[in-house]
Amino acid sequence: MKKENNSKTSLSIRLLKKTLFNVVAACVACGLVWLCYRYVPTYAWVYNSNLTMHFKTARMNRKVPADQIRAGKLGFSFQYLSLIRDNTPEHAVIWMPGEKAYFPEGEKSPFDRQILSKMYRLRVLYPRKIVDAEEIGNKYANEITHVAIINGHGVEKLSYPLDIDEPYALCSVKEPEK
Amino acid sequence: MMITLGLLTTFFVGFSVLNFISFRYSVLEKLGLSFLLGIGVQTLLMLLMDLLGIRLSVSNILVDSLLLALGLNLKMYFRRKEVWSALKKVRFTFPKGLNLVWLLFIVLIICLEYMNWTKCMFFPTFDRDSLASFDTIGWIISKEQTLKGLSIFQGDYMPHIHQAGSSITYIPMIQLSYAYVYALGMETSKVIPALIYLSFLISFYAASRRFCGDTGAALATFFVLITPEMIAFSSLSGTNVIHAVYASLGVIYTVLWLKEDKRSDFALAILLMALNVWTRNEGIIFIGASFAVIFFFKQNSICWKDLILYGSLSILPFVFWGVFMKINGIYAENIVIFKPFYDGEKIQTIWLAFRGLLSGTSYYGLSFVAFAIAVVANALFLFKVKRKDMLALVAITLLSLLFYMVILYHIDYKWDNIANVLSYSAKRFLFCFIPLVWLYTMSNHLVSTFLRKLEGWLSFKGI
């Protein structure tokens, strides 16, 4: 009986010792993590900006449609392309102007440089075809159905005269029936 | 429903591949590696289907994938008695050295990865590289159900498609994987990078355990996870983190084979190396570095058949893509300089760029700093103690780094200047080394001795 009691006490002491070692080791490990967070700025950035901030945004906006999130992330360029997509049929062949139209000299542009990538524009506009201003040899150059007019560039592609004050317009190549 | 079915099929294909190699992998290895192997093998199958003129519709892909999986499981069926008796002995057990330190890091990994996953799945693809290539190509493949006949690969529609640096010649694993999920009906392709990164963390932990025990593996996985630039890119849609996953696991299983001499690790290493080069062309440097190290380590007991198998099978996807491009007229202006030349300024630019990347903490946190300290502190043990696996790991890491610098030197930068390429692309390629450096940092002689003693002090087993 005495031997059994002694062994129970010894077991309790061993268990207590192990628990204490674990708690101390875990505190040291927490300290190590805290030191990394405190003294390596990019680790703090990972937690604060990259993870926490975006996680909160994701949780608050989980029911927002993907296109709306894209518009928020990709800005004016995406919104502009979405408008073209939503106002043209899927079989449309769209003429789009060159760099100078998007980024006129001496003026601030709401577009980002990504708009110049035809692949990027196709990601939004596909299955519509795109003919860029400088693509004279494009096999769809004679099948254009719509013209994306920016800052007056593209008016000349229309088959009818058009006076336009707006910086952006999307027009059918053939004059709409009155 | 279709999305769940599709992802489960991918998982099943990978699970079947792994069991075909060996059914004795641990539960965690099977959990982690199934999706990684599944998506890699499925995309290879999709390219083969396209080559044979089979439309890449979702029904064709699913049927062919399931047929492949069933074929792979025939071996298990013929050995069913042996498999069943082995599976009956499998138990999911807690780590032998279970302790609060391990638990702390596992909880941190789960919490941080949950936040990372949520972020990845919430934001649709918005990075420039993906929208200008991978994601768009994947989207259009899912619509046109072909890669070889893609409308955007025609020069008379896309005049710049055959120019230097064009995405037409990018090896298509990522594009095909995005095409697969778009065909299943997903709005964005983000489930691919999300699942690949999650699977990688599980696989890396499972593989690291075999070097440095559970606590060391938890520490290594934690520090890999919080590597700043890598965690930021893990939730984007680019190729770099996905490539780092396959390349690093390929090297790790190669080193495991050198360590434990198991045929299953040898086969898995070949497959992961093949998927590494299937993700990005320059993954060939890891095959080259591993090949050289295997030759050096096994020179006394060399099995030429193993060496030939390793070298030839792991570059098969690279060769397959080359043949596919040739047959289907897919090409771009060559950017590789094959003849030897000397350009001192270029060498210096590359060297200085790498020195800047490796010595700072801005992009990789403490990864390379910790590695450098570990290598110096263990310099004597690398050669003295019979831990040849650690010497192999360090050798492959350093040799691959050197080979990468050589590749960068032999590129003709027609589409952009070398400074831009080094500052954007090179820093992302170094992601491949992050798991390797942390694995070495936690499993070198000094740290592994300390961790073994620590687990002994902290473990409740045998009280």
Interface residues (C-beta under 8 A of the other chain):
Chain A: L11 R14 L15 K18 F21 N22 V23 A25 A26 A29 C30 V33 C36 V40 P41 T42 Y43 W45 V46 Y47 N50 L51 T52 H54 F55 T57 A58 R59 N61 R62 A66 I69 R70 K73 L74 Q114 S117 K118 M119 Y120 L122 R123 Y126 P127 K129 E135 G137 N138 K139 Y140
Chain B: N99 L100 V101 L103 L104 F105 L108 L112 M115 N116 T118 K119 M121 F122 F123 P124 F126 R128 L131 A132 S133 D135 T136 I137 W139 I140 K143 I152 Q154 D156 Y157 M158 P159 H160 S167 E187 T188 I226 P228 I231 A232 T361 S362 Y363 G365 L366 L454 W457 L458 S459 F460 I463
